[in-house]
Amino acid sequence: MRRHFLRLMDAHRRKKQLRPPVSTEHDSTKIISWNLLRRTGATVHDVVALIEAEKPDILLMQEATAEIDVLSDILGGYYARAPLPGRIHGPACWSRTPFARTPRACTIPSGAVVKRHAQIIDYGPFSLANVHLSHGQLLNRRQLRRIAALLPAPCAILGDFNLVGPTLVPGFRDVGPKAPTHRMVDLVPIRIDRCLVEGMSCLSARVLPVFASDHRPIAVQLRPDIKVLASVAS
């Protein structure tokens, strides 16, 4: 317990040294998505290390537990978590800047075992959906279409899709990195952590080094399309 407390205090001291990243891309936002693998995966210290190393504007997490709830106490910023019904984990988000409105959980079509929802995040100029979809390849595509219908452009959907092959969501482009992000049954490399956008441009996309979890984080640099922003403003 004492060691854990000292580690938290050390991280708290580093909080004051954390500065907003200097972006070379005008009006773009760096977003990282990472499945933490609940109890046996990434800890809050691993999440802090990732933020300090990569300096994202927004971090989206899946399978986040109550342990992660101290993240904003350690680093500052803004945080929200939405546990799945009957589960200890769920999607969570951390942001350097305030949300335009409190992130909300939106119910999506679910399987017989796990009831699922997406975390919808409004930033004003754009919106995000943080997702952890079902394994059924028909069901997770139905879930994506439901989420897409809720988001006005410009917007993006990121997270653990548990989906192989094309997403088949009209109007959205798959702009996430193409490298594998997970090993199915620890053997077969597959790309199931994705990023879909509508009315946004992806300036860069990459898979980050693996550590702590069985999923590799993905990082994207997104910017709302000027024409889409103009049409929304009018």
BAFI-3210 file (N, C-alpha, C; in Angstrom, 3 decimals, decimal comma, padded with zeros to 6 digits):
// residues 234
n [1|2|3|4|5|6|7|8|9|10|11|12|13|14|15|16|17|18|19|20|21|22|23|24|25|26|27|28|29|30|31|32|33|34|35|36|37|38|39|40|41|42|43|44|45|46|47|48|49|50|51|52|53|54|55|56|57|58|59|60|61|62|63|64|65|66|67|68|69|70|71|72|73|74|75|76|77|78|79|80|81|82|83|84|85|86|87|88|89|90|91|92|93|94|95|96|97|98|99|100|101|102|103|104|105|106|107|108|109|110|111|112|113|114|115|116|117|118|119|120|121|122|123|124|125|126|127|128|129|130|131|132|133|134|135|136|137|138|139|140|141|142|143|144|145|146|147|148|149|150|151|152|153|154|155|156|157|158|159|160|161|162|163|164|165|166|167|168|169|170|171|172|173|174|175|176|177|178|179|180|181|182|183|184|185|186|187|188|189|190|191|192|193|194|195|196|197|198|199|200|201|202|203|204|205|206|207|208|209|210|211|212|213|214|215|216|217|218|219|220|221|222|223|224|225|226|227|228|229|230|231|232|233|234]
n.u [000,826|001,945|003,945|002,395|001,075|003,211|003,996|001,789|001,951|004,373|003,676|001,772|003,338|004,624|002,554|002,387|004,393|003,552|002,820|000,740|000,779|002,852|001,526|002,187|000,363|-002,113|-004,987|-005,614|-006,269|-004,865|-005,558|-005,717|-006,524|-007,205|-007,468|-007,573|-007,536|-008,859|-008,637|-006,155|-004,488|-003,362|-002,403|-003,289|-000,909|000,440|-001,195|-000,806|001,917|001,781|000,358|002,150|004,296|003,316|001,671|-001,168|-004,119|-006,569|-007,533|-008,933|-010,366|-010,922|-012,469|-011,925|-011,469|-012,527|-010,111|-008,874|-010,095|-008,776|-007,250|-007,461|-006,946|-004,267|-003,027|-004,417|-006,710|-009,681|-012,186|-014,120|-016,088|-017,892|-019,233|-020,086|-023,359|-023,734|-021,048|-017,543|-016,088|-015,686|-016,129|-013,963|-012,857|-010,291|-009,318|-007,450|-008,670|-011,817|-014,924|-017,565|-020,056|-021,222|-019,867|-021,808|-023,521|-024,604|-027,051|-026,616|-027,395|-027,271|-025,653|-026,686|-025,307|-023,456|-024,333|-024,118|-022,794|-022,094|-019,737|-020,437|-019,004|-018,880|-017,253|-017,783|-016,673|-016,464|-017,503|-017,143|-017,218|-016,670|-015,913|-016,582|-017,103|-019,296|-018,418|-019,677|-019,926|-021,977|-023,549|-021,793|-021,494|-024,095|-024,228|-022,345|-023,624|-025,824|-024,545|-023,299|-025,510|-026,211|-024,362|-023,559|-021,832|-018,861|-017,263|-016,040|-015,461|-014,016|-012,100|-012,243|-013,212|-013,665|-013,915|-013,569|-012,383|-014,179|-016,006|-018,493|-020,119|-022,091|-020,985|-018,853|-015,287|-012,612|-009,884|-007,911|-004,748|-003,157|-001,801|-001,571|-003,318|-003,788|-003,503|-005,166|-006,234|-003,646|-002,049|-002,774|-002,253|-004,328|-006,304|-008,195|-008,690|-009,916|-010,508|-013,011|-014,173|-016,218|-016,543|-014,086|-010,524|-007,746|-004,598|-002,411|-001,648|-000,993|000,195|000,920|003,717|003,443|002,489|001,786|-001,008|-003,134|-003,781|-002,605|-002,142|-003,757|-002,964|-004,164|-004,202|-006,467|-008,548|-011,235|-013,055|-012,958|-015,067|-017,193|-017,408|-018,111|-020,621|-022,058|-021,977|-023,475]
n.v [-001,196|001,276|001,567|001,780|004,184|005,991|005,832|006,984|009,589|010,410|010,396|012,385|014,626|014,787|015,608|018,412|019,012|018,243|019,259|020,820|019,284|020,331|020,828|020,087|020,130|022,064|022,887|020,219|017,088|014,882|011,578|008,745|005,309|002,595|-000,720|-001,798|-004,263|-004,976|-006,305|-007,735|-006,422|-003,307|-000,924|002,015|003,381|002,540|003,731|006,441|006,591|006,143|008,430|010,443|009,816|009,854|012,077|012,654|014,450|013,426|010,489|007,413|004,681|001,189|-001,429|-000,324|-000,054|000,735|001,468|003,178|005,563|007,533|008,957|011,653|012,962|012,486|013,437|015,709|017,363|016,032|013,606|010,634|007,738|004,833|002,202|-001,065|-002,588|-004,601|-005,272|-004,920|-003,232|-000,888|001,512|004,386|007,801|010,258|013,651|016,511|018,968|020,619|018,768|019,424|018,765|016,644|013,402|010,675|007,535|005,381|003,118|000,151|-002,372|-005,560|-008,655|-011,886|-012,338|-010,231|-006,969|-004,064|-000,713|002,392|005,002|008,302|011,281|014,714|017,342|019,827|021,205|018,690|015,228|012,171|008,582|006,146|002,834|-000,630|-003,339|-006,179|-009,702|-011,115|-011,174|-010,193|-008,896|-006,927|-005,221|-004,285|-002,864|-000,846|000,563|001,569|003,308|005,068|006,345|008,041|010,068|013,267|014,585|016,621|013,600|010,756|007,255|005,203|002,474|-000,839|-002,942|-005,623|-006,801|-008,245|-007,607|-005,571|-002,724|-001,803|000,517|002,978|006,074|006,430|006,329|004,039|004,853|004,172|002,764|000,182|-001,991|-005,060|-005,232|-006,932|-010,274|-013,038|-015,615|-015,587|-016,140|-015,625|-012,739|-009,913|-007,125|-005,347|-003,094|-000,056|002,912|004,924|007,516|010,371|013,177|014,099|014,472|012,290|012,760|011,339|007,981|005,325|002,270|001,729|000,698|-002,514|-003,098|-004,162|-004,715|-006,961|-005,801|-003,551|-000,051|002,379|005,282|008,295|011,221|013,632|015,855|018,088|018,408|021,334|022,154|020,677|021,694|024,302|023,934|022,971|025,169|026,981]
n.w [000,000|000,837|-001,095|-003,395|-002,823|-002,817|-005,462|-006,724|-005,676|-006,782|-009,478|-009,342|-008,837|-011,261|-012,785|-012,767|-014,479|-016,918|-020,109|-022,599|-025,819|-028,587|-031,584|-034,960|-036,896|-038,098|-036,295|-035,762|-034,063|-031,781|-031,209|-029,179|-028,967|-026,832|-025,712|-022,514|-021,220|-018,786|-015,495|-015,623|-017,330|-018,530|-016,072|-014,096|-013,921|-016,209|-018,113|-017,510|-018,169|-020,936|-021,796|-021,054|-022,678|-025,344|-025,539|-026,190|-027,294|-026,696|-025,025|-025,561|-023,936|-023,564|-021,667|-019,173|-015,686|-012,267|-011,164|-012,936|-012,568|-011,126|-012,838|-013,817|-011,438|-011,120|-013,497|-014,224|-016,478|-018,101|-017,431|-017,947|-017,298|-018,304|-017,109|-018,336|-018,233|-015,378|-015,339|-014,401|-015,889|-018,643|-021,367|-021,325|-021,161|-021,544|-021,558|-022,584|-022,790|-021,956|-022,229|-024,577|-023,727|-021,056|-021,398|-022,673|-022,252|-024,741|-025,583|-027,470|-029,987|-028,473|-027,502|-026,165|-023,806|-022,974|-022,270|-024,094|-024,577|-026,250|-025,758|-026,083|-027,132|-027,067|-028,584|-029,535|-032,140|-033,323|-032,942|-031,043|-030,900|-028,558|-028,565|-027,775|-029,322|-030,018|-030,524|-032,564|-036,049|-037,634|-035,761|-034,652|-036,813|-037,104|-034,715|-035,238|-037,320|-035,947|-034,123|-035,915|-036,976|-034,958|-034,840|-035,886|-038,730|-038,563|-037,470|-035,558|-035,079|-032,778|-031,383|-029,929|-032,252|-032,670|-035,122|-038,305|-041,541|-044,017|-042,759|-043,589|-043,281|-044,371|-045,758|-044,035|-043,598|-043,264|-041,581|-039,886|-038,640|-040,585|-039,664|-037,695|-034,535|-032,464|-031,174|-032,068|-029,979|-029,053|-031,232|-034,035|-035,871|-035,971|-037,154|-035,233|-033,808|-034,567|-036,618|-037,739|-039,870|-040,599|-042,554|-041,697|-041,841|-041,894|-040,776|-039,957|-038,989|-036,797|-035,287|-031,939|-029,840|-028,225|-024,880|-021,588|-022,135|-024,075|-026,407|-028,894|-028,660|-030,787|-032,681|-033,979|-036,030|-036,366|-038,296|-038,643|-041,699|-043,645|-045,304|-044,326|-041,712|-042,352|-043,515|-041,356|-039,676|-041,089]
ca.u [000,000|002,827|004,604|001,375|000,847|004,374|003,963|000,766|002,466|005,383|002,947|001,113|004,346|004,881|001,376|002,666|005,358|002,928|002,429|000,030|001,718|002,939|001,142|002,635|-000,767|-003,029|-006,372|-005,816|-006,376|-004,249|-006,415|-005,244|-007,518|-006,482|-008,166|-006,654|-007,611|-009,344|-007,855|-004,818|-003,772|-002,729|-002,783|-003,332|000,468|000,728|-001,932|-000,064|003,154|001,436|000,011|003,362|005,174|002,710|001,046|-002,391|-005,143|-007,670|-007,278|-010,121|-010,001|-011,935|-012,237|-011,398|-012,090|-012,534|-008,731|-008,491|-010,844|-007,902|-006,367|-007,448|-006,305|-002,822|-002,534|-005,269|-007,553|-011,097|-012,301|-015,446|-016,123|-019,262|-019,189|-021,148|-024,300|-023,352|-019,616|-016,670|-015,325|-016,440|-015,358|-013,608|-012,133|-009,539|-009,090|-006,746|-009,574|-013,155|-015,930|-018,636|-021,103|-020,793|-019,977|-022,979|-023,549|-025,711|-027,306|-026,534|-027,840|-026,350|-025,820|-027,424|-024,487|-022,923|-025,058|-023,089|-023,145|-020,998|-019,559|-020,518|-018,268|-019,086|-016,219|-018,167|-016,408|-016,624|-017,920|-016,486|-017,824|-015,692|-016,690|-016,061|-018,215|-019,437|-017,603|-020,455|-019,586|-023,191|-023,990|-020,965|-021,796|-025,354|-023,886|-021,691|-024,618|-026,597|-023,722|-023,112|-026,756|-026,332|-023,292|-023,510|-020,483|-017,713|-017,265|-015,189|-015,750|-012,759|-012,123|-012,087|-014,373|-013,814|-014,471|-012,589|-012,868|-014,771|-016,996|-019,782|-020,898|-022,187|-020,574|-017,666|-014,051|-011,711|-008,615|-006,970|-003,560|-003,449|-001,034|-002,320|-003,368|-004,131|-003,244|-006,271|-005,744|-002,198|-001,337|-003,073|-002,322|-005,493|-006,508|-009,568|-008,813|-010,152|-010,955|-013,857|-014,463|-017,087|-016,317|-012,804|-009,325|-006,741|-003,290|-001,455|-002,209|000,033|000,024|001,973|004,314|002,610|002,940|000,777|-002,288|-003,050|-004,058|-001,707|-002,881|-003,659|-002,924|-004,530|-004,248|-007,671|-008,924|-012,516|-012,989|-013,407|-016,373|-018,197|-017,581|-018,839|-022,032|-022,669|-022,122|-024,550]
ca.v [000,000|002,440|001,700|002,269|005,590|006,753|005,916|007,972|010,914|010,727|010,742|013,665|015,667|014,926|016,267|019,821|019,155|017,828|020,422|020,477|019,020|021,298|020,106|020,672|020,069|023,117|022,523|018,773|016,516|013,557|010,686|007,369|004,358|001,447|-001,691|-001,976|-005,639|-004,858|-006,593|-008,309|-005,667|-002,034|-000,237|003,464|003,840|002,316|004,750|007,688|006,509|006,311|009,838|011,255|009,511|010,157|013,397|012,799|015,383|012,604|009,056|006,584|003,398|000,154|-002,315|000,459|-000,352|001,847|001,879|004,250|006,772|008,552|009,474|013,121|013,424|012,367|014,197|016,815|017,050|015,720|012,151|010,038|006,297|004,315|000,732|-001,832|-003,132|-005,859|-005,531|-004,013|-002,436|-000,240|002,553|005,590|008,778|011,331|014,744|017,683|020,112|020,241|018,279|020,382|018,295|015,442|012,175|009,881|006,150|005,141|001,683|-000,378|-003,775|-006,371|-010,101|-012,463|-012,415|-008,927|-005,778|-003,103|000,633|003,213|006,278|009,392|012,417|015,908|018,352|021,075|021,122|017,315|014,286|010,871|007,435|005,212|001,598|-001,984|-004,036|-007,620|-010,560|-011,571|-010,335|-009,507|-008,029|-005,732|-004,297|-003,627|-001,894|000,288|001,356|002,283|004,401|006,032|007,105|008,998|011,055|014,189|014,904|015,711|012,675|009,577|006,113|004,526|001,508|-002,269|-003,306|-007,087|-006,975|-008,612|-007,270|-004,241|-002,369|-001,676|001,618|003,998|007,432|006,451|005,766|003,400|005,563|003,726|002,062|-001,116|-003,062|-005,801|-004,625|-007,954|-011,652|-013,909|-016,779|-015,394|-016,688|-015,013|-011,275|-009,336|-005,684|-005,159|-001,754|000,680|004,300|005,334|008,953|011,022|014,615|014,404|013,992|011,654|013,232|010,268|006,843|004,335|001,355|001,985|-000,543|-003,248|-003,343|-004,212|-005,263|-007,827|-004,945|-002,427|001,195|003,037|006,745|008,979|012,686|013,928|017,261|018,239|018,994|022,726|022,262|020,127|022,662|025,460|023,569|022,866|026,537|027,674]
ca.w [000,000|000,893|-002,400|-004,330|-002,520|-003,265|-006,932|-007,065|-005,359|-007,783|-010,705|-009,109|-009,020|-012,699|-013,358|-012,962|-015,558|-018,163|-020,888|-023,835|-026,912|-029,675|-032,792|-036,215|-037,809|-037,682|-035,958|-035,716|-032,728|-031,661|-030,432|-028,985|-028,472|-026,249|-024,871|-021,387|-020,716|-017,399|-014,288|-015,833|-018,345|-018,201|-014,842|-014,253|-014,127|-017,624|-018,859|-017,297|-018,952|-022,339|-022,027|-020,960|-023,811|-026,640|-025,446|-026,982|-026,838|-026,203|-024,897|-025,419|-023,346|-023,416|-020,513|-018,058|-014,393|-011,317|-010,889|-013,860|-012,231|-010,526|-013,888|-013,850|-010,207|-011,316|-014,639|-014,615|-017,624|-017,904|-017,488|-017,733|-017,535|-018,398|-016,985|-018,978|-017,245|-014,756|-015,520|-013,663|-016,839|-019,707|-022,057|-020,570|-021,985|-020,889|-022,496|-022,060|-022,816|-021,486|-023,156|-024,828|-022,816|-020,344|-022,207|-022,327|-022,721|-025,663|-025,732|-028,828|-030,019|-027,681|-027,516|-025,042|-022,605|-022,573|-022,694|-024,473|-024,999|-026,754|-025,070|-027,055|-026,590|-027,885|-028,404|-030,182|-033,584|-033,788|-031,902|-031,067|-030,237|-028,000|-028,660|-027,605|-029,968|-029,804|-031,390|-033,707|-037,192|-038,079|-034,677|-034,485|-037,912|-036,721|-033,681|-035,884|-038,052|-034,936|-033,617|-037,000|-037,144|-033,859|-034,885|-037,014|-039,206|-038,567|-036,337|-035,686|-034,224|-032,481|-030,304|-030,212|-033,067|-032,743|-036,468|-039,328|-042,869|-044,179|-041,741|-044,280|-042,717|-045,425|-045,451|-043,178|-044,135|-042,306|-041,749|-038,858|-039,140|-041,208|-039,014|-036,669|-033,197|-031,476|-031,613|-031,715|-029,226|-028,912|-032,389|-035,332|-035,789|-036,643|-036,957|-034,763|-033,237|-035,801|-036,597|-038,858|-039,840|-041,586|-042,518|-041,077|-042,525|-041,037|-041,205|-039,681|-038,248|-036,510|-034,162|-030,965|-029,302|-027,286|-023,510|-020,513|-022,558|-025,249|-027,565|-029,116|-028,865|-032,090|-032,597|-035,220|-036,011|-037,138|-038,459|-039,341|-043,026|-043,618|-045,951|-043,410|-040,636|-042,892|-043,720|-040,028|-039,150|-041,814]
c.u [000,872|003,504|003,637|001,137|001,997|004,408|002,938|001,262|003,528|004,730|002,268|002,103|004,646|003,733|001,661|003,635|004,765|002,425|001,652|001,020|001,711|002,671|001,658|001,512|-001,839|-004,427|-006,620|-005,780|-005,750|-005,085|-005,773|-006,403|-006,787|-007,431|-007,206|-006,590|-007,881|-008,336|-006,410|-003,979|-003,143|-003,285|-002,859|-001,934|000,897|000,036|-001,238|001,213|002,878|001,131|001,260|004,281|004,613|002,016|-000,194|-003,254|-006,290|-007,199|-008,611|-009,678|-011,195|-011,500|-011,543|-012,183|-012,007|-011,122|-008,331|-009,142|-009,990|-007,034|-006,304|-006,878|-004,789|-002,315|-003,290|-006,117|-008,958|-011,323|-013,745|-015,364|-017,575|-019,232|-020,352|-022,079|-023,848|-021,884|-018,792|-015,945|-016,263|-015,579|-015,113|-012,835|-011,448|-009,220|-008,323|-007,681|-010,978|-014,022|-016,966|-019,868|-020,617|-020,930|-021,129|-022,862|-024,796|-025,868|-027,255|-027,041|-026,809|-026,648|-026,526|-026,640|-024,075|-023,787|-024,050|-023,666|-021,884|-020,932|-019,488|-019,944|-018,397|-018,008|-016,575|-017,927|-016,574|-017,074|-017,228|-017,388|-016,713|-016,404|-015,866|-017,188|-018,197|-018,581|-018,372|-020,306|-020,798|-023,629|-023,125|-021,138|-023,134|-025,094|-023,238|-022,691|-025,492|-025,824|-023,554|-024,341|-026,913|-025,381|-023,420|-022,065|-020,148|-017,654|-016,323|-015,653|-014,439|-012,968|-011,843|-013,343|-014,663|-014,332|-013,349|-013,179|-013,498|-015,881|-018,398|-020,691|-020,948|-021,771|-019,308|-016,484|-013,218|-010,318|-007,579|-005,776|-003,908|-002,705|-001,897|-002,242|-003,585|-003,754|-004,378|-005,728|-004,213|-001,387|-001,527|-003,148|-003,503|-005,607|-007,963|-009,761|-008,811|-010,487|-011,738|-014,137|-015,493|-016,884|-015,047|-011,675|-008,379|-005,362|-002,188|-002,148|-001,101|-000,374|001,201|002,541|003,416|003,280|001,711|-000,543|-002,085|-003,438|-002,982|-002,536|-002,744|-003,716|-003,256|-004,519|-005,380|-007,934|-010,256|-012,323|-013,609|-014,799|-017,483|-018,471|-018,386|-020,320|-022,758|-022,940|-023,258|-025,912]
c.v [001,263|002,663|002,260|003,760|006,454|006,885|006,941|009,388|011,346|011,121|012,089|014,815|015,888|015,624|017,728|020,049|018,811|019,054|019,977|020,274|020,141|020,560|020,828|020,691|021,034|022,560|021,017|018,294|015,126|012,713|009,310|006,531|003,105|000,589|-002,102|-003,402|-005,666|-005,299|-006,996|-007,529|-004,394|-001,451|001,265|004,020|003,628|003,373|006,104|007,703|006,715|007,770|010,711|011,029|010,020|011,511|013,548|013,940|014,623|011,158|008,356|005,211|002,461|-000,786|-001,570|000,133|000,882|002,324|003,084|005,579|007,858|009,249|010,997|013,702|013,420|013,352|015,489|016,403|016,659|014,241|011,730|008,560|005,825|002,792|000,069|-002,414|-004,489|-006,199|-004,542|-003,052|-001,798|000,797|003,752|006,519|009,800|012,380|015,866|018,885|019,685|019,666|019,381|020,047|017,011|014,213|011,309|008,478|005,952|003,633|001,286|-001,821|-004,677|-007,851|-010,586|-012,416|-011,032|-007,810|-004,662|-001,717|001,321|004,486|007,382|010,651|013,594|016,933|019,692|020,996|019,709|016,447|012,950|009,819|006,490|003,871|000,363|-002,897|-005,535|-008,403|-011,037|-010,638|-009,664|-008,495|-006,784|-004,740|-003,580|-002,559|-000,646|001,170|002,150|003,492|005,487|006,916|008,183|010,180|011,972|014,440|016,352|014,864|011,509|008,513|005,358|003,498|000,101|-002,733|-004,810|-007,511|-007,261|-008,282|-005,890|-003,979|-002,187|-000,643|002,739|005,375|007,541|005,798|005,170|003,989|005,140|003,021|000,658|-002,280|-003,792|-005,121|-005,660|-009,319|-012,540|-015,220|-016,784|-015,903|-015,865|-013,496|-010,737|-007,854|-005,472|-003,833|-000,764|002,156|004,575|006,820|009,315|012,528|015,019|013,834|013,383|012,025|012,212|009,190|005,826|003,461|001,559|000,672|-001,201|-003,298|-003,373|-004,872|-006,215|-007,087|-003,877|-001,158|001,677|004,549|007,335|010,486|013,092|015,427|017,334|018,889|020,384|022,859|021,751|021,091|023,866|025,158|023,456|024,247|027,281|027,063]
c.w [000,000|-000,455|-003,428|-004,107|-003,019|-004,776|-007,387|-006,798|-006,359|-009,092|-010,554|-009,274|-010,489|-013,405|-013,675|-014,113|-016,921|-018,902|-022,124|-024,965|-027,934|-030,982|-034,020|-037,242|-037,313|-037,457|-035,981|-034,273|-032,731|-030,707|-030,368|-028,460|-028,011|-025,419|-023,759|-020,844|-019,206|-016,339|-014,549|-016,823|-017,806|-016,904|-015,105|-014,478|-015,586|-018,484|-018,727|-018,142|-020,441|-022,655|-022,002|-022,156|-025,130|-026,705|-026,348|-026,442|-026,167|-026,125|-024,672|-024,934|-023,351|-022,289|-019,371|-016,789|-013,487|-010,985|-011,729|-013,476|-011,595|-011,574|-013,894|-012,557|-010,354|-012,365|-014,910|-015,807|-017,190|-018,219|-017,273|-018,069|-017,494|-018,321|-017,710|-017,915|-016,714|-014,873|-014,706|-014,588|-017,876|-020,393|-021,151|-021,489|-021,089|-021,942|-021,821|-021,927|-022,404|-022,616|-023,379|-023,988|-022,163|-021,243|-021,722|-022,903|-023,572|-025,871|-027,202|-028,823|-029,349|-027,824|-026,266|-023,740|-022,107|-023,146|-022,952|-024,728|-025,518|-025,930|-026,122|-026,425|-027,556|-027,556|-029,036|-031,679|-034,157|-032,627|-032,124|-030,447|-029,834|-027,858|-028,297|-028,067|-029,680|-030,791|-032,618|-034,890|-037,851|-037,027|-034,573|-035,643|-037,686|-035,667|-034,286|-036,620|-037,093|-034,427|-034,680|-037,178|-036,075|-033,983|-036,094|-037,432|-038,828|-037,292|-036,612|-034,697|-034,024|-031,388|-030,773|-030,941|-033,028|-034,112|-037,447|-040,700|-042,917|-043,168|-042,314|-043,620|-043,755|-044,935|-044,625|-043,883|-043,000|-042,516|-040,712|-039,450|-039,615|-040,560|-037,987|-035,306|-032,095|-032,063|-031,129|-031,163|-029,154|-030,106|-033,653|-035,193|-036,599|-036,294|-036,534|-034,039|-034,401|-035,530|-037,875|-038,736|-040,897|-041,439|-041,802|-041,931|-041,510|-041,574|-040,939|-038,867|-038,018|-035,330|-033,224|-030,434|-028,264|-025,915|-022,611|-020,912|-023,728|-026,524|-027,674|-029,290|-030,307|-031,870|-033,958|-034,987|-036,944|-037,187|-039,178|-040,705|-043,004|-044,216|-045,046|-042,272|-041,115|-043,061|-042,396|-039,459|-039,816|-041,492]
res [m|r|r|h|f|l|r|l|m|d|a|h|r|r|k|k|q|l|r|p|p|v|s|t|e|h|d|s|t|k|i|i|s|w|n|l|l|r|r|t|g|a|t|v|h|d|v|v|a|l|i|e|a|e|k|p|d|i|l|l|m|q|e|a|t|a|e|i|d|v|l|s|d|i|l|g|g|y|y|a|r|a|p|l|p|g|r|i|h|g|p|a|c|w|s|r|t|p|f|a|r|t|p|r|a|c|t|i|p|s|g|a|v|v|k|r|h|a|q|i|i|d|y|g|p|f|s|l|a|n|v|h|l|s|h|g|q|l|l|n|r|r|q|l|r|r|i|a|a|l|l|p|a|p|c|a|i|l|g|d|f|n|l|v|g|p|t|l|v|p|g|f|r|d|v|g|p|k|a|p|t|h|r|m|v|d|l|v|p|i|r|i|d|r|c|l|v|e|g|m|s|c|l|s|a|r|v|l|p|v|f|a|s|d|h|r|p|i|a|v|q|l|r|p|d|i|k|v|l|a|s|v|a|s]
***
